[in-house]
Amino acid sequence: MELVEIEVNPNPIGEEYMAQAFFEWNGQEWEMTVKAGSPDEAKALAESQSASYLSEWNTDASAANQKYSVYMF
């Protein structure tokens, strides 16, 4: 599993900003979504959650996918 890109939506949804992290593994694309109070916070959260996810994914991919809500895109 490899982090490919992080995108931040510059427009709030309600009062939150959404960031999406995109991953690739064996030709399949996977996605994680996080929300925060500002675009910078959303990006920072996506970056930190992605790092934690990838670390845990190496030990137990299924548990990491469930814990971090990572789904096939």
N, C-alpha and C positions, 0 to 999 in steps of 0.2 A: 504494500500500500504506500502510495506517495501523494503528498500534497501537491496539487497542480496550480491552484489559484484561490484567492480570497477576494470576493466581491462585496462591497458595501452599498446598500441602497441609500442614496442621499436624501430620499424623501421619507419622512417618518410614517409609520403605520400606527395610528393612534398617537401615542406619545413615545413610541419606541422606534429605534432604528434597527434594521435587520442586516446581518452579514451572513454570507454563505461561503463555506469552505468546500472546495471541490477536490476530490481525490480520484486516483486511478489505480486500478489493480487488475492485472491480467486482461487489459483491454476494456474493462468495465468502469463506468464513471459512478462515483458515490458522492453524496452530498450531506453536509451538516449545516443546520441553521441555528443562529444565536441571535438574541435581541438584547439591546442595551439602551441607555438614555441618550447617547450621542453617537454620531458616526465613528469618532475616534475610539470610544469605548467599545463599540460593536466590533471594530476591526481588531482591537487588542484582545478582546474576549475570544474572537474566532481564532486568532493566532495561538493563544495559550491553550484553548480547548483542543485545537488541532494537534499541538505538540503532545499534550497528555494522551489524546486518543491514539496517536501513532505509537507511542510508547506502550500503551496497554494492548493495542492491536497485535503487537508482536508476540504477546503472551497468550491472549485468548481473543481472537477476532470477533467471535459471536458476542461475547460479553461486552467488549468495547463498543461494538455497533449498537447494542441495546442501551448501554449506559449513556453514550453520547448522542443517541438518536441519529445515527448515520445510516442512510438508506441509499439503495441503488437509484441513480438518477435516470 
